[in-house]
Amino acid sequence: MSQRLAVGDSAPDFTLNDAEGNEVSLSSLRGGNVVVYFYPAAATPGCTTEACDFRDNLASLRAAGYRVLGISPDPVGKLDAFIEKESLNFPLLSDEDHAVAEAYGAWGEKKNYGKTYEGLIRSTVVVDPEGTVALAQYNVRATGHVAKLRRDLGIDQ
């Protein structure tokens, strides 16, 4: 299992392709707060719930100074279709080799229906303007996660 990040750690930099094939780097977003959330698979029920929750709360997150990036092991084409279908208004990034998920501690052992396997652990890491981890949450629930995140960040509902 990869090492989980903790508050005060330096957030690992990354460069990944978005749904349109453009490169997005965490370092290019320095100077602002970034919510980096990891989800297992585009267009699945839980991941759709979580993505739509971020979509619906994006204006208040942006008003409080936060950008949102979603990361999954999905290929770029699947992300593009997911954004289109759900009218998502923030970048989704493709981490097909799950190297970024591993660097963030969001890849590891999972159990589902009695089977143990390696996979993406639904996680959220908030990176401050200097590139330091301000908040790290692992094994989050898709439903209600954004509301909890807003409370934890002190963003008015």
N, C-alpha and C positions, 0 to 999 in steps of 0.2 A: 504494500500500500504506500502511496506517495505521502510525503510529509505535508501536513496541513499548515496553512499559514496562520499567524496570530497577529493581533494588533501590535503595531510597531515594527513588524517585519518590512523589509523592502519588497515591494510587489515586483515579481519577475516581469521584465519587459517582453513583449511579443509583437509579432507582425503576422497577421492572418488575412485571408481574403474574405471580403464581404460577399453578399449575395450577387453582386454585379461583377465580381472578380477583381475589385479594387483592393489594394493593400491598406489595412488599417493597423497602426501601431499604437500601443499604449503610450509610448514616449511622446507621440505627437499630440497627446491630449493633456500633457503636463500643464499645470497652472489651473486646472479645474478638477472637481471631484468626479470620479467615474465609478459607476456601479457595474461590475463585471459579474454576470450571472451565467452559470453553467447549467444546461438542461440536457437530458439524455437523447431526445429525438424529436425533430420537427413533426408537426401534424399529428402527434399522439394526444390523447385526451388531456393528460396532466400538463404536458408542455404547452398545449394550446391555451389551457386555462391560465397558466402563469404568464405566457407571452401577451395574451389579451389584457391581463391585469396590469402589466407594465405599460402596454399601449394606452389603456384608459387612465393611467396615473402619470403619464409622461409629462404633461404640462406642469403639474405641481412639483414633480421631481426637478424638471428644468428650471422652474422658477426659484427653487431652493439651491440651484447651482450644480445639479448632478446631470451627467450624461449617462446613458444606459447602453451597454453592449451585451448581447446574448451570444454565448459560445456553445456549440455542440459539435459532435463528430460527423455531422451530416455533410455531404458534398454541396458545393455552391448551388447547383441546380435545384436541389431539394429546398434549400433556404429561400431561394428566389420564389419558388411556388408557394411556400409557407407565408412569406411576407405578402404576396399578392392576395392569397386566399383570405388572410386574416386582417388585411389592411394595417400591417404593423408599421410603425413610424419611427423605428430606431434600427441601427445596424445589427444584423445577425452575422456571426463570423464562423467560418468553417475550420475545425481543428481535427481533420480526418485521422491524423496519426496520434491524436490525443496528447501530444507533447505539452501543450499549454495547460490542459486539464491536470496532467501529472505534476507540472511545476507549481500549480496552485493547490494541490492536494485534493482535487476534485475527481480523481480517477482511483478506483480501488475495488476492494472486495464488496460485492453486493449479494444479498439473498432475496430470492423471489420464488414463491411457491415451493419452498424446500430445497431449491437448487442454489448453489454458490457459484458465482462467476465474477469476472472482472468487468467493470463498466463505469460509466459516468455517474458520479454522486451529485445529486442536485444541490448546488452550492451557490453562495453569493459572497463576493468580496468587494468591499468598497475601498477604493484607492483615493488618497487625498491628493491635493495639488502638487505635493513634493514627491509623489510616487511611493508613499508609505501606506501600509494596510491600516485603515481606520476602523474596519469592521470585517469579521470573517464568520460566516455562518455555513454550516455543513449539515447535510441530511435534512434540508428544509422541505416543507410540504408545498406543493404547487398551489393549493387553495389557501388563500389568506396570507401568503408569504409577503406580498407587496405591502399590504396594510401593516403587517408586523415590522417590515423594514422601515416604512415611513415613521412608525412610532419610535423605533430604535434610533432613527436619525433626527428625531424631533421635528418632523415635517407635519404641519397641520393637516388634519383630515378634512 
